[in-house]
Amino acid sequence: MTITNSTIRLSTDGDGLTAEFPVSFPFYEDSELVVILVAADGSETTQSLTTHYSVSGGDGLAGSITMVTPPAAGERVVRYRSSPLTQETDYAEGDAFPAESHEAALDRLTMQNQEQADKLKRTPALSESTEVSAALTMENPIAGRALKWNATADGIANTSVDLEVLETGIAANAAQTALDRIATTADAVSTNADATSTAADAVQTAADRAQTGLDRVATAADVVSTAADTVTTAVHAATTTTHAIATAGDAVATATDAVTTAGHASTTTTHAASTTADAVSTAADVVSTANNASAASTSAADAAASAATAEAAAAGIYWKEPCYVATPSNITLSGEQTLDGVLTSASRVLVKDQTNAAENGIYTSAAGNWARTTPMDTWDEFIGATVVVSNGGVFGDKAYMCTVDAGGTLGTTDITWADFGAAPIAISITVDNYTAGVEFTAGSTTVLTLSTAQADENNIVVTFDGITQHHDTYTLSGTTLTFSSAIPSAVSEVEVRGSAALGIGEPGDGTVTEVKIGAGAVTAGKIASNTVTEAKILNGAVTLDKMNADDVRTITSKLPQVSQPAAYTLVLTDAGKHIYHPSADTTARIWTIPANASVPFPVGTAITFINDNSAGAITIAITSDTLRWAGEGTTGSRTLAANGMVTAVKKTTTSWMISGAGLT
C-alpha cells in the first residue's frame, strides 16, 4: 500500500453514549495504538488494551477502537500511533524480490518518520533565523548553578557562582547597612530621652507630672529597643534590599525630627513624652514595612520557583545526577566491570542497552548484585529524565534522555534512552508570522493565508502570543487557515509553523549492483512498470541468472530499437537492442564494435543490426577484438546490405560471433 495520510493522532469529545471511535490512519498491530482519556479537569489517563478498549482493523489499514465505557460529556478520547522502532524485514540472497514485504517495510519506515516528526513538533527548538555553526553543547549540571548561553553563543554553560550564595551575600550586605542606620535611629531616640529627662528636671512645679513623663519615656525606650530587635530580624528575612534601606533612611529622618521636637518641647514633659511616642510609632511602621518587604520577597521567590517549574515541565526535560559511565551493550547486572573502557567502583551507571529493555535504568555498581539508585527507583521518575555521562571512550561527555511515557510499570515495561545530542531529522520547516493591525484584525479576523500549503492541520502548530492553540480550534485547506472563532482582541501576534512530509528517498544512480539483486528477481513486470530504472542499476548488474526464468522469454522477446542514420560506435546500453539504419539514409555508414577494454559488454550479450530497404550499406567493424562469421569461420569487418539483418553475440571476453541475412 502507500502512505498518503500524514495524520497519526486523533482527538474526539465524549458524549456519554458513543463508545466506538474511528482510527483513520493505518497501523499494523493493536499494541501500536496509544489511547488516552482526558478528564474534564485536563488530567490524562492512559487506557489499557482489553481492560478499557478493544481494537478492530489494522494490519496496514485504518480501523477503530471501542471503549468499554463510553466517555462522558466533558471527557476527550485521544488516540495516536506509536510504532516499534524495529526493522524485521529480512532479504534472503537469491530469493525473488519480495515486493509486498518490501513495500510494507517502507510503510513502517514512513509511519516511524511521521511519529518522529510529531514528537519533534512537541519539543523546543531554535528559531529558523538562528545561525548555528556547529552542534550545540551543554555543560555537566552543577547543583545551585543556573544555565546561560556561553560567550560564543554556541552552547549552554553553567553560571560561575551559586545564585543562592550570591543572593545571600547581597542580602547580608543590605542588612548590615540597614542595621547601621537603625543604630543611628536608636542614638537619636536616646538623645530624645536625655532631652526629656533634662526637661523634667527643669520643671520644679510639675515634679509629679515630670516623674510620670520620665516613666513613660523609659517605657517608650523599651518599646523602641524591642522594635529595633524586631526590625533586625525582619531585615535578615528580607531579600528585597532596596525597600529595607529606604525604610531605614525614613527612620533616621523621623528620629532626627524627634530630637528637634524634643528640643522644642524641653519646657514640658508631656510634649517630650508625646514626641517619644511618635518615634515608637514610626519604629513600628518600620517593622511593618520590613515585614511587607519580606512578604513581597517571599512572593517573588515563590513566583520565580513556579516559573522555573513551569518552564521545565513545558520542555519535558528533568535533569538527574550525572552518571559515571554508560553501558555499550547488554551486561550482567552484578560485579564491578569495565564498561566503555572505564572500570566501575560503586559507580553510578547508565544501563541503556539490555536485551530485556525493562532492566534499563540507572544503577549503583557493586561487587554483588547491582541496585537501582534513589531517586530513579520509581516509574514516574523516568518520564523526561535526562542525564549526562561523565566518562567513557564512546559514550562519555554525552547526554541521554529517557523516552518512556506515563503509566508504565518498573521492571515490566521497556525503558528506552535516546542520545540527547543526536542530530535531528532533517525536516523542511516553514514559519508564518502575522501582526495585529497589519496582517489581521484582533477580535474579528477568522481566516489567515499561509505562505506554503500543508497537508492538514496536523502538520502545523499555531500560537497566539506564544501560547499553542488546540487543533480543534482551526481547520486547514491548502494555504487557507480558518479559525472556529475570531482571533481574540488581546492577541498581538499569531505564528504558524509547518513541516513538509518526510521522503523515504531512493537509491542513487549506479548503486544497485549485481549482489543487490536476487537471482530471478528481475521479472518482466518489474521492467514493464519502470520500477527498476536504467540509471539506478550498475552496468552489467542484471545478468541472466538474476532474471526470472518464466519471464526470460517475455523479456527477450522485446527488442528495443536504437535508430542510427550516421556513423556509430556501440555503447554498453545497446546490449539486448537492435541498431536500425533507416531507409531515408542512403549513405554508407560504419558501425563499430568497441574493444572490451573500453566497453566491457558481458559475455552472452546479443546485439542485432538491421539495414532497411534502400538504405546505404553498413560496415560492421571491430577495433582490436575478434569478430567471426558463423559458418564461414573467417574474421574481420563485415558488410550488411540493404534489407539485411544480422545478430552479433559476444562468446568470450574479446571475441564475437555474427550471422544473419545480407552479410558479406
ABEGO torsion letter per residue (X at the ends): XBBABABABBBBBBAGABABBBBABBBABAAABBBBBBBAAGBBBBBBBGAABBBBEEGGBBBBBBBABBBBBGBBBBBBBBBBBBBABBBBBGBBBBAAAAAAAAAAAAAAAAAAAAAAAABBBBBAABBBABBBBBBBBBBGBBBBBBAAGABBBBBABBAAAAAAAAAAAAAAAAAAAAAAAAAAAAAAAAAAAAAAAABAAAAAAAAAAAAAAAAAAAAAAAAAAAAAAAAAABABAAAAAAAAAAAAAAAAAAAAAAAAAAABAAAAAAAAAAAAAAAAAAAAAAAAAAAAAAAAAAAAAAAAAAAAAAAGBBBBBBBABBBABBBBBBEBBBBGGBBBBGBBBBBAABABAAABEBBBBBABBBBBBOBGABAAAABGBBBBBABEAAABGBBBBBABBBGBBBGABBBBBBBAABBBBBBBBBBBBBBBGAABBBGABABBBBABBBABAAABBBBBGGBBBBAAABBBBEABBBBABBBBAABABBBBBBBBBBBAEBBBBGABBAAABBBGABBAAAAAAGABBAAABBBGABBAAABBAAAAAAAAABBBBBBBABBBBBBAAABGBBBBBBAABABBBBBBBBBAAABBBBBGBBBBBBBBBGBBBBBBBBBABBBBBBGAGBBEBBBBBBGBBBBBBBABAABBBBBEBGBX
